[in-house]
Amino acid sequence: MTRLPPWLRSPLTTGADYRRVHGLSGGLRLGTVCRSARCPNRHRCWSEGTATFMVLGERCTRGCRFCAVPTGRPAPPDPGEPDRLAGAVAALRLEFAVITMVTRDDLPDGGAAHLADCVRAIRAACPETKVEVLASDLGGCAASLDTLLAARPEVFAHNLETVRRLQREVRPDASYARSLEVLRRAAEHPARPVVKSGLMLGMGETEAELDEALRDLVRAGCRLLTLGQYLAPEPEAWPVAAYVTPERFTAQARRAEALGFDAVASGPLVRSSFRAADLFARAARGAAGTRTEGRG
């Protein structure tokens, strides 16, 4: 499948805020998942003055077949990165900051301490800013998860990505069961973060398999959910099996809400951290809600 349907075409916007975010991230030597993962919402989000920062380098130790982030040997963690990140959050006057990471299986704690330092640095510089961390599975290590959650991010996110049957082919170094266990431990942790996960549709999953994954996430204590269209980042990546219509995304969001999620962002161009502050606010209000995003 190479021709995109009309609902997946997003206009490129490069206003003053886009240039400000682009310049700030480059000047402070900060990575953004927007750029590294070739996010289709990059121009829209940057033009609105927001970005998702990616820490611990721009090379991942895993080779997931859906992802555009390069695989290879990463550089050692940069001890100055947390303070530079906090400076960017302060300069952008963010009320809600999202930090994600490359998977670092080369580090004993999977990078948990560095990610926790980033949260604490933002807390010190911007006490009112709420923080979401989109973490790897940290190798399934409970101690590493404790290290990260001790920094008390408001949201702990870890993506299941796809249904059980496709995990081994799409995420060969990850595990469906391990991801669910990490989410369950986060939901039961004394820090009590709001737990979030995401799935990509159009990878070849069936309706029954997707329903199973949604139920498993709810049982694990997941409260927030994102559903978006999978887009192959390069020809060698896992192929797109189907382009899911906006109507199906709306139906899946309603189904997820009925199963017990507090808030759902569902749409062809929805990604893990797109409008994360809005999703968190709706969960924090304690009211179940569904956001269907035909174009974002």
C-alpha positions as CSV (number, residue, x, y, z in Angstrom):
1,M,0.0,0.0,0.0
2,T,1.6,3.2,-1.1
3,R,-1.2,5.7,-1.9
4,L,-2.5,7.4,1.2
5,P,-6.2,8.0,1.6
6,P,-7.3,11.6,2.0
7,W,-7.8,11.4,5.7
8,L,-4.1,10.7,6.2
9,R,-2.9,13.8,4.4
10,S,-1.9,16.5,6.8
11,P,-0.9,20.1,5.8
12,L,2.6,21.3,6.5
13,T,2.7,24.3,8.8
14,T,5.9,26.2,9.5
15,G,5.0,29.3,11.4
16,A,6.9,31.2,14.1
17,D,6.3,28.6,16.8
18,Y,7.5,25.8,14.5
19,R,10.7,27.7,13.9
20,R,11.0,28.4,17.7
21,V,10.7,24.8,18.7
22,H,13.0,23.6,15.9
23,G,15.6,26.1,16.8
24,L,15.4,25.6,20.6
25,S,15.7,21.8,20.4
26,G,18.6,22.1,18.0
27,G,20.4,24.8,20.0
28,L,20.2,22.8,23.2
29,R,21.2,19.6,21.5
30,L,17.9,17.9,22.5
31,G,16.4,15.0,20.6
32,T,12.7,15.0,19.7
33,V,10.8,11.9,18.8
34,C,8.8,14.1,16.5
35,R,11.9,14.2,14.2
36,S,13.5,10.9,14.9
37,A,10.4,8.8,14.5
38,R,9.2,10.9,11.5
39,C,5.9,11.7,13.2
40,P,3.2,12.9,10.8
41,N,2.0,15.5,13.4
42,R,5.4,17.2,13.7
43,H,4.6,20.3,11.8
44,R,1.2,20.7,13.5
45,C,2.5,20.2,17.0
46,W,5.6,22.4,16.6
47,S,3.5,25.1,15.1
48,E,1.4,25.0,18.3
49,G,4.6,25.3,20.4
50,T,4.8,21.7,21.7
51,A,7.2,18.8,21.3
52,T,7.9,15.4,22.7
53,F,11.5,15.2,23.8
54,M,13.5,12.0,23.4
55,V,16.3,11.5,25.8
56,L,19.2,9.0,26.1
57,G,20.4,9.5,22.5
58,E,18.9,8.9,19.1
59,R,20.0,5.2,18.6
60,C,17.9,2.4,20.0
61,T,19.3,-1.0,21.1
62,R,16.3,-2.8,19.6
63,G,15.1,-3.3,16.1
64,C,11.3,-3.1,16.1
65,R,10.0,-3.4,12.6
66,F,7.5,-0.6,12.9
67,C,9.9,2.1,14.0
68,A,12.0,4.7,12.2
69,V,14.4,5.4,15.1
70,P,17.9,4.1,14.1
71,T,19.2,0.9,15.7
72,G,22.8,0.6,16.9
73,R,25.2,1.2,19.8
74,P,24.1,4.4,21.6
75,A,26.4,6.9,23.2
76,P,26.7,6.9,27.0
77,P,24.0,9.0,28.8
78,D,24.7,12.7,28.7
79,P,24.8,14.0,32.3
80,G,23.9,17.5,31.1
81,E,20.8,16.5,29.2
82,P,18.3,16.7,32.2
83,D,19.2,20.4,32.8
84,R,19.1,21.3,29.1
85,L,15.7,19.6,28.9
86,A,14.4,21.5,31.8
87,G,15.7,24.7,30.2
88,A,13.7,23.9,27.0
89,V,10.6,23.2,29.0
90,A,11.0,26.6,30.8
91,A,11.7,28.5,27.6
92,L,8.6,27.0,26.0
93,R,6.6,27.7,29.1
94,L,5.1,24.2,28.9
95,E,2.3,23.3,31.3
96,F,2.7,19.7,30.3
97,A,5.9,18.1,29.2
98,V,6.3,14.7,27.5
99,I,9.6,12.8,27.7
100,T,10.2,9.6,25.8
101,M,13.4,7.6,25.4
102,V,15.1,5.1,23.1
103,T,15.3,1.6,24.6
104,R,18.7,1.2,26.4
105,D,19.2,-2.5,27.0
106,D,22.9,-1.7,27.3
107,L,22.4,0.1,30.6
108,P,21.9,-1.9,33.8
109,D,18.8,0.0,34.7
110,G,17.6,0.5,31.2
111,G,18.0,4.2,31.5
112,A,15.5,4.6,34.4
113,A,17.8,6.8,36.6
114,H,18.5,9.2,33.7
115,L,14.8,9.5,32.9
116,A,14.1,10.1,36.5
117,D,16.8,12.8,36.6
118,C,15.0,14.5,33.7
119,V,11.7,14.5,35.6
120,R,13.4,16.0,38.7
121,A,15.2,18.7,36.6
122,I,11.9,19.8,35.1
123,R,10.3,19.8,38.6
124,A,13.1,22.0,39.9
125,A,12.9,24.5,37.0
126,C,9.1,24.5,36.5
127,P,7.3,23.3,39.6
128,E,3.9,23.7,38.0
129,T,4.6,21.7,34.9
130,K,3.1,18.2,34.8
131,V,5.2,15.5,33.3
132,E,4.4,12.4,31.2
133,V,7.1,9.8,30.6
134,L,6.8,7.4,27.7
135,A,9.2,4.7,28.7
136,S,10.5,1.4,27.3
137,D,9.8,-1.8,29.2
138,L,13.1,-1.3,31.1
139,G,13.8,-4.9,30.5
140,G,10.9,-5.8,32.8
141,C,13.0,-4.9,35.9
142,A,10.8,-3.9,38.8
143,A,13.7,-2.1,40.5
144,S,14.3,0.1,37.4
145,L,10.6,0.9,37.3
146,D,10.7,1.9,41.0
147,T,13.7,4.2,40.3
148,L,11.7,6.0,37.5
149,L,8.4,6.3,39.4
150,A,10.2,7.6,42.5
151,A,10.5,10.9,40.5
152,R,6.7,10.9,40.5
153,P,5.7,11.7,36.9
154,E,2.0,12.4,36.6
155,V,1.7,10.0,33.7
156,F,3.5,6.7,33.1
157,A,3.1,5.6,29.5
158,H,4.4,2.4,27.8
159,N,3.0,1.3,24.5
160,L,1.7,-2.2,23.8
161,E,1.9,-1.3,20.1
162,T,0.1,-4.2,18.6
163,V,-1.9,-7.3,19.4
164,R,-0.6,-10.5,21.0
165,R,-0.2,-12.5,17.7
166,L,1.9,-9.9,16.0
167,Q,4.3,-9.1,18.8
168,R,7.1,-11.5,18.0
169,E,7.3,-10.4,14.4
170,V,6.8,-6.7,14.9
171,R,8.6,-6.3,18.3
172,P,11.1,-9.2,18.3
173,D,13.0,-8.1,21.4
174,A,9.9,-7.1,23.4
175,S,7.1,-9.2,24.9
176,Y,3.3,-8.7,25.1
177,A,3.3,-10.2,28.6
178,R,6.2,-8.1,29.8
179,S,4.6,-4.9,28.6
180,L,1.4,-5.7,30.4
181,E,3.3,-6.6,33.6
182,V,5.2,-3.2,33.5
183,L,1.9,-1.4,33.1
184,R,0.3,-3.4,35.9
185,R,3.2,-2.7,38.3
186,A,3.0,1.0,37.4
187,A,-0.7,1.1,38.2
188,E,-0.1,-0.6,41.5
189,H,2.9,1.5,42.5
190,P,2.6,3.8,45.6
191,A,3.4,6.8,43.4
192,R,0.0,6.3,41.7
193,P,0.8,7.7,38.2
194,V,-2.0,7.7,35.6
195,V,-1.1,4.8,33.4
196,K,-1.3,5.1,29.6
197,S,-0.7,2.9,26.6
198,G,-1.1,2.9,22.8
199,L,-1.8,0.6,19.9
200,M,-1.3,1.0,16.2
201,L,-4.0,-0.2,13.9
202,G,-3.7,-1.5,10.3
203,M,-0.8,-3.9,11.0
204,G,-2.9,-7.0,10.3
205,E,-4.8,-7.4,13.5
206,T,-8.4,-8.7,13.7
207,E,-11.3,-7.1,15.6
208,A,-11.2,-10.0,18.1
209,E,-7.5,-9.6,18.7
210,L,-7.8,-5.8,19.2
211,D,-10.6,-6.4,21.6
212,E,-8.4,-8.9,23.6
213,A,-5.6,-6.3,23.8
214,L,-8.0,-3.6,25.0
215,R,-9.3,-5.9,27.7
216,D,-5.8,-6.9,28.7
217,L,-4.8,-3.2,29.1
218,V,-7.8,-2.4,31.2
219,R,-7.1,-5.4,33.5
220,A,-3.5,-4.2,33.8
221,G,-4.8,-0.8,35.2
222,C,-4.3,1.3,32.1
223,R,-6.5,4.4,32.2
224,L,-5.5,6.3,29.1
225,L,-5.4,5.0,25.6
226,T,-4.2,6.1,22.1
227,L,-5.2,4.4,18.9
228,G,-3.6,5.5,15.6
229,Q,-2.9,4.3,12.1
230,Y,0.3,2.5,11.5
231,L,2.4,4.0,8.7
232,A,5.5,2.2,7.5
233,P,8.4,4.6,8.0
234,E,10.5,2.9,5.2
235,P,10.1,0.2,2.5
236,E,11.8,-2.4,4.7
237,A,9.5,-1.9,7.6
238,W,6.5,-4.0,8.6
239,P,4.0,-3.5,5.8
240,V,0.7,-1.7,6.2
241,A,-2.1,-4.2,6.0
242,A,-5.0,-1.7,5.9
243,Y,-5.8,2.0,6.1
244,V,-8.4,2.2,8.9
245,T,-11.2,4.7,8.3
246,P,-12.0,7.5,10.7
247,E,-15.4,5.8,11.3
248,R,-13.7,2.7,12.5
249,F,-11.5,4.7,14.8
250,T,-14.6,6.4,16.3
251,A,-16.2,3.0,16.8
252,Q,-13.0,1.6,18.5
253,A,-12.8,4.6,20.8
254,R,-16.4,4.0,21.9
255,R,-15.6,0.3,22.5
256,A,-12.5,1.2,24.5
257,E,-14.5,3.7,26.6
258,A,-17.2,1.0,27.3
259,L,-14.5,-1.4,28.5
260,G,-13.3,1.1,31.1
261,F,-10.7,3.5,29.9
262,D,-11.0,7.0,31.4
263,A,-10.1,8.8,28.2
264,V,-9.3,7.7,24.6
265,A,-7.6,9.5,21.7
266,S,-8.4,7.7,18.6
267,G,-7.9,8.7,15.0
268,P,-5.7,8.1,11.9
269,L,-3.0,10.5,12.9
270,V,-3.2,10.1,16.6
271,R,0.2,9.2,18.1
272,S,1.3,8.3,21.7
273,S,1.9,11.8,22.9
274,F,-0.3,13.9,20.6
275,R,-2.3,16.3,22.8
276,A,-1.2,14.4,25.8
277,A,-2.2,17.2,28.2
278,D,-5.8,17.1,27.0
279,L,-6.0,13.4,27.5
280,F,-4.5,13.6,31.0
281,A,-6.9,16.5,32.0
282,R,-9.9,14.5,31.0
283,A,-8.7,11.5,33.0
284,A,-7.9,13.8,36.0
285,R,-11.5,15.2,35.9
286,G,-12.6,11.6,36.6
287,A,-15.0,11.6,33.7
288,A,-14.8,9.0,31.0
289,G,-14.4,10.7,27.7
290,T,-13.6,9.9,24.1
291,R,-11.7,12.1,21.7
292,T,-12.0,11.0,18.1
293,E,-9.4,12.7,15.9
294,G,-10.1,12.4,12.2
295,R,-7.0,14.4,11.4
296,G,-4.7,14.2,14.4
